[in-house]
Amino acid sequence: MGGQATSRFNIGCAKPLPLLLAIALLASCATVPTAKLTQGAALAKAGGAAASQMQQNVTISGNALELFAKAAAFNDGFNASPAGSTTLLATVKVIQGNLVQYGNFLQSLSSAYSAMDDLAEYGASTDLDPAISNLASDAEAFSKSVGKEITIPADLTKGLQEGGNLIVGSVQTEKVVKASAQIESILEKVVAVLSDSTVRSAITPIQPELLGIEGQAAFTLYTQGVYTYRPILDEFGAPFGLESSSKADDIVRSNNRVTAGLAAVVNQTVNSQIASAKQAYDQGLAALRALEGQHKKLQAGEPITLGNLSDIVLNLRTLAKVPAPPGTGVAK
């Protein structure tokens, strides 16, 4: 009976031995695959969380640019200058397109990590090729959109061929390690692209051009009686138990210094949002670099460390909560 049990498995690291010794050796051989599967699952979850949060921040930046485009169009229309912002709006359109491509890459990165996680934990996916292929394709499309074209070798997206001499669990482990190597190779290329300062400018709002455009539109609408500054005044007064009176806007409009001060508050809000988009870009790049390093550790059999990556994701979540302009309310 002992001989039959042993012969059911093709054990690559042991020859037929007495049953107890064979079982002990089998457990020893399985230790490394089990550890790598556990760490592979942890890395996949962390990578998926980072990619999803980065994608959310990119969406927020895209929405901010859309609001800016509307504000610029309003200013042109109000000033009877339909071509006044043509050049600037063309630049914004390019940035918006780049952000879409970056968002697509991050979505594919999240999907690749999800597939890697499924395999590491449950063996539910034996074929990661589609997820890796999509990731490679979107990485190439993004790099092309920002003028830093990269090429992902076709053989990089091909899956691992199962060997016949692997112990139970090793095929799954080898596939996870292979997926890690594939993702890391793509990340390495994308990190190099994102590290270029010209790319940073190509997918983040450009502060000198954008600063004040939305604030100008909001202030114009305020002077026309469409908006009220009462929400901002109430925010100022809340810590002291104060709230604005029904005549607050009449008072503000009659005092140029108060009006200028409140307009500056709106511009400061816009400025903060633009700055947060730049910080989100830098934090996202830091997250991809951190992931790249952890993939190398996993493949080398070293313990992975995810504390720094968790801090980066937390920072990205904080940046995603920066209030949106213009900050004034609609007059009632």
N, C-alpha and C positions, 0 to 999 in steps of 0.2 A: 504493500500500500504506500509505503514511504517512497519507493522508486517511482510509482505512478504520479504521485503528487509533484515530485521534482521535475518530471519530464513534461509537465503541462506548460512550463515556462522556458523560453530560450534565454537563459541568464548569461549575459555577455561577460560578467566579471567573475564567474565561478564555474568550476567543473563539478560533476556529480559528487556530492559529499553526503555523509550521514544527515538525516532530515533536520535535526536541531541546528547543526552547524550551517546547513544551507539556508535555513530560514533566517538565522542571525546575519549571515552575509548579505542576503537579499535586503533585509531592513537597512543594513549599512549602506548598500549601494543606492537605496531609495532616498537617503537623507538629503543629499544635495539637490536632486530634482524637486523634492517637497519644499525645501527652503526657497529655491528659485521660483517655484510656483507662487508661494506665499508673497514673496517680495515683488514678483511680477504683477500680481493682483493689486497690491498696494500702490505700485507705481502707476498702473493703468488708471486706478481710481483718482489718484492725485492729478495725473495728466489730464484726465477727462474734466475734472473740476476746474483746472486752470484754463483749459481751452474754452470751456463754456462761459466762464467769467470774462475772459478776454473778448469773446464774441459779443457778449452783452455790452461791454464798454465800446466796442467798435460800432455797434448799433446806435448807442447814445451819441457818439461823435457824428455819425451819419445824420441823425435826427437834428442835431445842432446846426449842421451845415444846411439842411433843408429849411430850417427856420431862418437862418441868415439869408438864404436866397430869396425867401419871401419878403424879408425886411428890405433888402436891397431893391427888389422890384417895386415895393410900395414907395420907397423914397424917390425912385426914378419917376414913377407915375405922379406922385404928389408935386414934384418939382418940374413936371412937364419936360422931363429929359429922358426919353425912352431908351437912349443908348448910353446913358451915363455910367452904368455899371457893367456894360457888355464884357469888357476884358476880364474884370474881376469875377463875374459870374461864370465865364468860361473856365477860369482856373478852378473855381469851386466845383464845377461839373466834373473836371478831371479827378479832383481829390475824391469826390463821391464815388466815381467809378473804381478808383483804387481801393477804397474802403470796402466796396462790395466784393472785390476779388479777395481781399484780405479776410473778410468775414467768411467767404466760401472755404478758404483754406482752413480757418479755425474750426468750422463746422465739420469738415472732413477729418481734421485732427481729433476732434472729440469722438467721432464715429470710429476711428481707428483704435482709439484707446478703449472704447466700449467693447469692440470685438476682442481686443487683447485681454480685457478683464473677463469676458465670458469664457474664453479659452483657459485662462489661468485658474479660474475658480471652479468651473463646471465641465470644461472640455466640450462646451455646448457648440462651439464653432471650430470646425476642423479646417476651414478655408478662410484665411484672412486676405486672400489676394484681392477681392473687390474693394475692400476698405483701403488697403495700401495703394492700389491703383488709383482710386479716387483722390487720395491724399497727394500722390505724386502729380497727378494731373492738375489739381488746384494749386499746388506749389509752383508749378511751371507757369500757370496762367497768371498768378499773382506777380511773380518775378518779372514776367513780360510786361505787365501793365505799368510797372514802375521803372521800366527801362533797364532792368538788371537780369536779363534772361538767363535762366539756368536750365539744365537738362538732367532729368533723372534717368539713369540707365535702365533699359527695359528689363534686364535680368534682376534688378533690385526688387521688382514687384512680384517675382515668382516665388511660390511657397516652397517649403522644405519637403523633400522627398523622404518618406518614412524608411528607416533602416530596419532590417529584419533581425538584428541582434541586440535590440534595445530592451531593457527590462520594462515591466509594466510601469507607466507613468512617465517614462523618459521621452516618448514621442511627443506627449503633450508639453513637457518641459522644453524640449528642443524647439517646438513650434513657438512657444512664448518668447524664448531667447531670440529666435529668428525674427519675430515680429518686432521685438525691441530694437534689434539691429537695423531693421528696415526703417522704422520710425526715426531712430537716431540719425541715420544717414540723410534723411530728408530734412530733419530739423537743422542739421549742420549747415546745409545749403541755404535754408531760409534765414537762419540766424545771421549768416554772412551778408545776406541781402539787407536785412533790417538794420544791421550795424552801420550801414552807409548813411551818412548824415543827409544826403540828398533824398533818400527814401523816406526818412523821418518827415521831411518837409512835404513830401508828395502825398502823405496820407494823414496829416494832422492839420487842423486849421492854422492859417498863417496869421499870427496875432496883429501885426501892424495894419494889415488890410481889413481884418474883420472887426477889430476893436471899435466900438462906438456905432457901427452900422445899425445893429438892432436897437441900441439905446436911442439912437436918433429917431428911428421909426416910432418907438414907444413914446418918446417925448413929444413928437409931432402930434400923435394921436391924443396925447394928454392935453396939449394946448387947444385942441379942437373939441375938448369936452367928452371924448370917448372913454378915456381911462381916468381912474382916480388913484391918487397916491395913498389913500387911506390904509390899504393892507400893509404898506411899508411903515407908515406912521404907527399903526397898531402894534406891529412887531417891535418897533423901538420902545413903545410905552409899556408893553406887556410885563417886563420884569418889575416895573414900578406900579403896576395896577392901573395904568393909564390907557385910555383909548381915544381915538380921534373923534372930533365933533362933526356934526353934519355939515358945518361950514368950513371944514378943514381945507378943502380944495380951493375955495374962494380966497382963503387966507394965503395959501401957498402961491396962487397965481398973482397975488398982489405984492409979493415979496420976492424979488429976483434972486436974492441970496439963498433963500430957502429952496426956491425952485432949482437953482443950480446945484445945491447940495444933494437934493433928491435925485436929480438927473445923474449925478456922479455915482450915487449908490447903484443905480441901474447899470451904468457902465462897468462898475466894479464887479457886479454879478456876472456880466458877460465875460469880462476878463478872467474871472475865476473858472468859468466853464471852459474857456479856451485853454487855460493853463492845465486844467485837469485832463484834457484830451492828450496833451503832450506828455503829462506824467503817466497816463494810462499806457501810452505807447512805450515809454521807457520801462515801466513795470512789466508789460507784456513781453518785451524783449528779454528782460531778466528772468522771467518765468520759463521761456523757451530755452535759455542757456542753462538754467538749473535742471530742466528735464533732460537736456542733452547729457549733462554730467551724470545724472542718475542712471540713464540707460547704459552708459559706459560701465558704471559700477555693477549693474545687474549682469551684464555679459561677462565681466571679469570675475564674477562670483563674490564680489565684495558687498558688505551690508549697505543698503541704500539709506539715505537720510533725507527726510522730506520736510523738516522743520522750516527751513528757509523758504521753500516753495509755498508752504502754508501761509507764511507771513506775507509773501508777495500777493497771493490770492486775496488775503484780507485787505491789503492796501488797494487792490483793484476794486473790491466791493465798496470800500469807502469812497473812492473817486467816482464811482457810479452814482453816488447819492448827492453829488454836488447839485444844488438847486439850479433850475433852468431859468433863463431870462424870459421876458423882460422884467417880471417882478411886480408890475403894477396891475391893478384889477380893472375890470370893465365897469365903467360908471353906471350907477343905478339911479 
